[in-house]
Amino acid sequence: MVVFNVALNKPAYQLYPYRPGEYTYDASNAVDGRKSDLSWEGGQCAISDVYKQTVTWWVNLTSVHSIHHITIYFRTDNLDSYYRKYIAEDLLGFSVYVSNTTDRSQGTLCFKDDNFTINTIPSVFTPNCFVHGQYVIYYNERLPGVVYPDDYYRSVAIHLCEVEVFAIYLDYPCMSTIPRMITWDVVF
């Protein structure tokens, strides 16, 4: 079995972009294959406006795929101590869905964080997600009247530097025909 990153350079969208129209923070940065500078101003991360009750980001895989796993690289500003002190609290409680539409409620919940703390949330996270779908949706919320754990910040924001969506191909006809820009792994 071979798995490919089918999200690479696919259309992406985020609710509440930090600076609409400015590429530095654009939703597409999270699927551009670059993850060498995971900072605010590095131009490799999708970053939303701050102090929101809900945030949504999605990638359109352009067709339905048999998904195996998803790898998320969160913004760290290239320092674990900075990530833990200033960013992790915005991420806690996040969810990842796979759907055939941009409506997460019509999809399958692949992962819902209800255990991480600012000290345990990884900066790179890979949940398995054995479903078929066209859209991978990242969602988080801080709703009024809901009591959240102490580590959670009062609002949420998107800090996604790369989202890789690996789809399964059980019998790829010729490995030499794999496009050079596609990330792939052999899984046993």
Residue pairs with C-beta under 8 A, 6 or more apart in sequence:
1 168
1 169
1 170
1 186
1 187
1 188
2 168
2 169
2 172
2 175
2 184
2 185
2 186
2 187
3 68
3 69
3 166
3 167
3 168
3 169
3 184
3 185
3 186
3 187
4 166
4 167
4 169
4 178
4 182
4 183
4 184
5 164
5 165
5 166
5 182
5 183
5 184
6 61
6 65
6 165
6 166
6 167
7 31
7 59
7 61
7 136
7 163
7 164
7 165
8 31
8 32
8 33
8 164
8 181
8 182
8 183
9 28
9 31
9 32
9 33
9 181
10 31
10 59
10 60
10 61
10 62
11 28
11 59
11 60
11 62
12 26
12 27
12 28
12 30
12 31
12 46
12 57
12 58
12 59
12 60
13 27
13 57
13 58
13 60
13 102
14 27
14 46
14 48
14 55
14 56
14 57
14 58
14 158
15 48
15 52
15 54
15 55
15 56
15 57
16 48
16 49
16 52
16 55
16 158
17 25
17 26
17 27
17 47
17 48
17 49
18 25
18 47
18 48
18 49
18 50
19 25
23 29
23 43
24 41
24 43
25 45
25 46
25 47
25 48
26 46
27 46
27 57
28 46
29 43
29 44
29 45
29 46
29 161
30 45
30 46
30 57
30 59
30 160
30 161
30 162
30 163
31 59
31 162
31 163
32 44
32 162
33 162
33 181
33 183
34 44
34 162
35 44
35 73
35 161
35 162
36 44
37 43
37 44
37 78
38 44
38 45
38 73
38 74
38 75
38 76
38 77
38 78
38 123
38 161
39 45
39 75
39 76
39 77
39 78
40 47
40 75
40 77
42 161
44 161
44 162
45 75
45 159
45 160
45 161
46 57
46 158
46 160
46 161
47 75
47 157
47 158
47 159
48 55
48 57
48 157
48 158
49 157
50 90
50 155
50 157
51 155
51 157
52 155
52 156
52 157
53 141
53 142
53 143
53 144
53 155
53 156
54 139
54 140
54 141
54 142
54 143
54 156
55 138
55 139
55 140
55 141
55 156
55 157
55 158
56 104
56 137
56 138
56 139
57 137
57 138
57 158
57 160
57 163
58 102
58 135
58 136
58 137
58 138
59 135
59 136
59 163
59 165
60 102
60 134
60 135
61 133
61 134
61 135
61 136
61 165
61 167
62 134
63 134
64 100
64 132
64 133
64 134
65 132
65 133
65 134
65 165
65 167
66 132
66 167
66 168
67 98
67 129
67 130
67 131
67 132
67 133
67 136
67 165
67 166
67 167
67 168
68 128
68 129
68 130
68 166
68 167
68 168
68 187
69 126
69 127
69 128
69 129
69 166
70 96
70 110
70 126
70 127
70 129
70 136
70 163
70 164
70 165
70 166
71 124
71 125
71 126
71 162
71 163
71 164
71 166
72 96
72 124
72 125
72 126
72 138
72 160
72 162
72 163
72 164
73 123
73 124
73 160
73 161
73 162
73 163
74 83
74 87
74 91
74 121
74 123
74 124
74 125
74 159
74 160
74 161
75 83
75 87
75 159
75 160
75 161
76 82
76 83
76 87
76 123
76 161
77 83
77 86
77 87
80 123
83 123
84 118
84 119
85 118
87 159
88 116
88 118
88 121
88 151
89 118
89 151
89 152
89 153
90 140
90 153
90 155
90 156
90 157
90 159
91 113
91 121
91 140
91 156
91 159
92 113
92 116
92 117
92 118
92 121
92 148
92 149
92 151
92 152
92 153
93 112
93 113
93 114
93 140
93 141
93 142
93 148
93 152
93 156
94 112
94 113
94 138
94 139
94 140
95 104
95 109
95 111
95 112
95 113
95 138
95 139
95 140
96 109
96 110
96 111
96 127
96 129
96 136
96 137
96 138
96 139
97 104
97 107
97 108
97 109
97 110
97 135
97 136
97 137
97 139
98 107
98 108
98 110
98 129
98 131
98 132
98 133
98 135
98 136
98 137
99 106
99 107
99 108
99 133
99 134
99 135
99 137
100 106
100 107
100 133
100 134
100 135
101 107
101 134
101 135
102 135
102 137
104 137
104 139
107 133
107 135
107 137
108 129
108 131
108 133
110 127
110 128
110 129
110 131
111 127
111 129
113 121
117 149
117 151
118 151
136 163
136 165
138 158
138 160
138 163
140 156
140 158
141 156
142 148
142 152
142 153
142 154
142 155
142 156
164 183
166 183
166 185
168 187
172 178
178 184
